[in-house]
């Protein structure tokens, strides 16, 4: 099992617009083969969000990155962001 934690800083007053697009990405990503979890969280700072993603394999992550919904919705979120997402790749020590 592999995972990604993506921390995203959204421009103030852009939270609702960001969430609308991000929730579309969540719904589409959850339907991908190999996706075990795809969840959007908001932190105590209302402008900081975290995507928590878990996949069966590195190949499933690559398929996600190449998916039509990721390539279309990812750029739609860009105008709402303060900076590029901070990504942390995770590997289960038991896999």
PANUSE-187168 format. One record per residue (C-alpha): residue number from 0; residue in one letter; x, y negated, z negated. Coordinates in steps of 0.001 Angstrom, whole numbers, plus 524288, in hexadecimal, padded with zeros to 5 digits. Example, Ala and Ser with C-alpha at 12.3 -4.5 7.8 and 13.67 -1.06 7.14 Angstrom:
residues 2
{0, 'A', {8300C, 81194, 7E188}};
{1, 'S', {83566, 80424, 7E41C}};
//
This chain:
residues 95
{0, 'X', {80000, 80000, 80000}};
{1, 'X', {804A7, 7F23C, 8031C}};
{2, 'X', {7FF33, 7E4FE, 7FFC2}};
{3, 'X', {7FFEF, 7D689, 80204}};
{4, 'X', {7FD35, 7CB60, 7F8BB}};
{5, 'X', {7FB7A, 7BEBB, 8004B}};
{6, 'X', {7FABF, 7B238, 7F854}};
{7, 'X', {7F4BB, 7A6C6, 7FF88}};
{8, 'X', {7F410, 79875, 7FBB3}};
{9, 'X', {7E831, 791D6, 801D1}};
{10, 'X', {7E6AE, 78336, 803C5}};
{11, 'X', {7DDEE, 77CF2, 7F99D}};
{12, 'X', {7CFCC, 77BD6, 7FE33}};
{13, 'X', {7D21F, 78672, 8086A}};
{14, 'X', {7CEE2, 791F7, 7FFAC}};
{15, 'X', {7C136, 7949D, 80514}};
{16, 'X', {7C5BE, 7940E, 81339}};
{17, 'X', {7D14B, 79CE0, 8102B}};
{18, 'X', {7C8B8, 7A6AC, 808F1}};
{19, 'X', {7BF2E, 7A774, 81447}};
{20, 'X', {7C9E1, 7ABC2, 81DBA}};
{21, 'X', {7D14A, 7B3D3, 8139F}};
{22, 'X', {7C51C, 7BBA6, 8102D}};
{23, 'X', {7C348, 7BF09, 81E8E}};
{24, 'X', {7D13B, 7C428, 81E94}};
{25, 'X', {7CE9B, 7CC0E, 81242}};
{26, 'X', {7C278, 7D27B, 817F7}};
{27, 'X', {7C90A, 7D60B, 824D1}};
{28, 'X', {7D58F, 7DAC7, 81E5E}};
{29, 'X', {7CE71, 7E3CF, 814FA}};
{30, 'X', {7C918, 7EB33, 820BB}};
{31, 'X', {7D6B2, 7EE35, 8260B}};
{32, 'X', {7DB6B, 7FC4D, 825AC}};
{33, 'X', {7E619, 7FD3B, 81B74}};
{34, 'X', {7E175, 7F17B, 81388}};
{35, 'X', {7DF0E, 7F567, 80563}};
{36, 'X', {7DC87, 7E7CF, 7FFE1}};
{37, 'X', {7DB7B, 7DA03, 8051E}};
{38, 'X', {7D6F8, 7D059, 7FAE0}};
{39, 'X', {7D745, 7C189, 7F9DD}};
{40, 'X', {7D931, 7BB9F, 7EC58}};
{41, 'X', {7D94D, 7AD86, 7E7CF}};
{42, 'X', {7E229, 7A9F2, 7DC86}};
{43, 'X', {7DF73, 7A091, 7D150}};
{44, 'X', {7E4F0, 7961B, 7DA6D}};
{45, 'X', {7D985, 794AF, 7E3D7}};
{46, 'X', {7E2CF, 79215, 7EF2B}};
{47, 'X', {7EAC5, 79E9D, 7ED92}};
{48, 'X', {7E5B5, 7AB5B, 7F329}};
{49, 'X', {7EB67, 7B904, 7F38B}};
{50, 'X', {7E8B1, 7C3CF, 7FD4F}};
{51, 'X', {7EB24, 7D147, 7F786}};
{52, 'X', {7ECC1, 7DB82, 80216}};
{53, 'X', {7EF7B, 7EA23, 8012D}};
{54, 'X', {7F1E7, 7F32A, 80C94}};
{55, 'X', {7F470, 80196, 80E73}};
{56, 'X', {80113, 7FF24, 815E4}};
{57, 'X', {80A11, 7F4F2, 81BFA}};
{58, 'X', {803D4, 7F87D, 82900}};
{59, 'X', {7F68F, 7F437, 823C3}};
{60, 'X', {7FC6E, 7E6E8, 8205A}};
{61, 'X', {801C8, 7E5AD, 82E1A}};
{62, 'X', {7F483, 7E93C, 833C3}};
{63, 'X', {7EE50, 7DEC8, 82B19}};
{64, 'X', {7F7D4, 7D46E, 8300C}};
{65, 'X', {7F48C, 7D822, 83E19}};
{66, 'X', {7E5CF, 7D891, 83C20}};
{67, 'X', {7DD4D, 7CF12, 843A3}};
{68, 'X', {7D6EF, 7C9D2, 8374C}};
{69, 'X', {7E40D, 7C6FB, 830C9}};
{70, 'X', {7E960, 7C03C, 83CEE}};
{71, 'X', {7DCEE, 7B815, 83E69}};
{72, 'X', {7D97B, 7B4D4, 8304E}};
{73, 'X', {7E748, 7B2B9, 82B33}};
{74, 'X', {7E978, 7A6A7, 833A9}};
{75, 'X', {7DBF1, 7A196, 83009}};
{76, 'X', {7E04E, 7A100, 821C7}};
{77, 'X', {7ECCB, 79977, 824CB}};
{78, 'X', {7E6C5, 78BB3, 824AF}};
{79, 'X', {7E23C, 78DEA, 816AA}};
{80, 'X', {7EF92, 791C9, 81136}};
{81, 'X', {7F974, 78940, 80A27}};
{82, 'X', {804A8, 7923D, 80E02}};
{83, 'X', {8077F, 79F9C, 8139F}};
{84, 'X', {80299, 7AB01, 80B61}};
{85, 'X', {80C2A, 7B11A, 801D6}};
{86, 'X', {80C89, 7BFB0, 804A1}};
{87, 'X', {81121, 7CA95, 7FBB5}};
{88, 'X', {8122C, 7D832, 80168}};
{89, 'X', {80FA4, 7E33B, 7F7CC}};
{90, 'X', {81328, 7F192, 7F88E}};
{91, 'X', {80D7D, 7FB75, 7EF35}};
{92, 'X', {81860, 80283, 7E7F9}};
{93, 'X', {81042, 80EF9, 7E85F}};
{94, 'X', {80E49, 80F7F, 7F72B}};
//
